[in-house]
Each structure stands twice: as C-alpha cells, then as structure tokens.
Amino acid sequence: MNITANRLTAAAGVCAAAAGAIFIGVQINHPPADVAHVVTTEMAVREIAKALMAVLALAGFTGMFLRHRREFGVLGLAGYLLLTAGYLALFAVQCVVAFVLPTVAHSAPGYVQDFLDAAMGGSPSGDIGLMHTVFLVSGMGYSIGGLLFGIALFRAGILARWASLLLACATTAALALSVLPESFSRPFAVPTGVALIGLGISLWRDQRRQAETGAHGTVRVAKPATR
C-alpha cells in the first residue's frame, strides 16, 4: 500500500474522531479528583486514556491544519499553534497525574490535592511551583486556541461547519469552569468530544473523496510511437 498525503491526512481524521470518542468516554462515571482516588487503578487507566486522547487530537489537528494551510491565514496558524501548545501541556498534566501523583500521594497528600484542585480550575491552597504555568498554557491553549481554530475551520468551509462552530463554542465555554463547581467539568467536555468526532469523520471523508477523484480523473497521454 502506497503511503500518500491523502492517506496520512485521512488517518489524521481517524485520530481526531478517536480522540473525541475517548474524551467523551473518560467522562462517564468519572471519580472525584481527590487523593483517595488518584492512587486507584481506575484513575490511572482514565488518565492514560486522556494522555492518549491528547496525542490523537494533536495528530488530528495537524491533519486539519495541513488540509487548510492555504485557506487558514494568520488566524488559523495562531489557532493551531495555541491549540497545539494547550494539548501538549494537557498531555504533560495527564502523565503527571497518572504516573507521578500516585507515588507521592501518601508522603505529600497536600501537594497532590493542591495539584488536582488547580487541574480542575480551582485555587490551590499551597505552592505547586511551575505547574501553575503549565495549567495556564493548557487552559488558554485549549480555550483560545480552540476558538481561533474553530473559527478558521468554519471560514474555510471545507470540513463540517457545525463541528467547526461547536469546537469554537465548546472550548471557549470551558473558561467558565473556573467559577463553576467541579461537577460541571465532565459534561462541559462532551461537546468538544462531539466536535472532534464530527471534524475527524469530515476530514476522513474529504480525503477519501479527493483520493477517489484523483484516481478516476487521471488522464493518460499516449507517447508517440518511435521508429
């Protein structure tokens, strides 16, 4: 099988759809973000799944950006860079929760709870060091980057516009979580997951359509016979 640009971009669409499905799935019956649950196997599995989601979403966003690189302009580039930075920071946070916090939960429960409070958009009572910056990059990249990227996708009009608009609205709405109870964080993630699924499927279908058009539209020019 030949690896073409169309196949790679279509694969990016599959990655985005898978990321959206995981993002929705991990929210179902999610345990509270506290020290008691951070040491459980269930929490570890969920956090690893979230880290995988971030990687798949990054692949999906890259495919979308490459598909629209001529239409995006400065707005799309800014949105892509911010969104990428946000998801890279999100990946780092999930890895810390999955692999680091369980190892210090018994010796430094206060720090673990402060970390989890900050991760949920709250105000930690203690010092968590540079993680403040990581959370800021994650939050701003996710929300502002998602807004700009969604608007650029909507303006380009190549992928599903409803999903582009939903991505812009859903990611921006996450800014309200800083003043809402923790229970709101789970349902607020679902629209973003739906948007990723819609955009991923739309990108995959777009690339399949382009590949078929290219295959059927190829014109062969016969070489003149030589004596």
Protein Blocks (a to p, Z undefined) as FASTA:
>chain_A
ZZdfklmmmmmmmmmmmmmmmmmmmmgopacddfklmmpmklmmmmmmmmmmmmmmmmmm
mmmmmmmmmmnommlmmmmmmmmmmmmmmmmmmmmmmmmmmmmmmmmmmlmmmmmmmmno
pacfbdehjmlmmmmmmmmmmmmmmmmmmmmmmmnomacfklmmmmmmmmmmmmmmmmgc
fklmmmmmmmmmmmmmmmmmmmmmmmmmmmmmmmmmpccddddddZZ
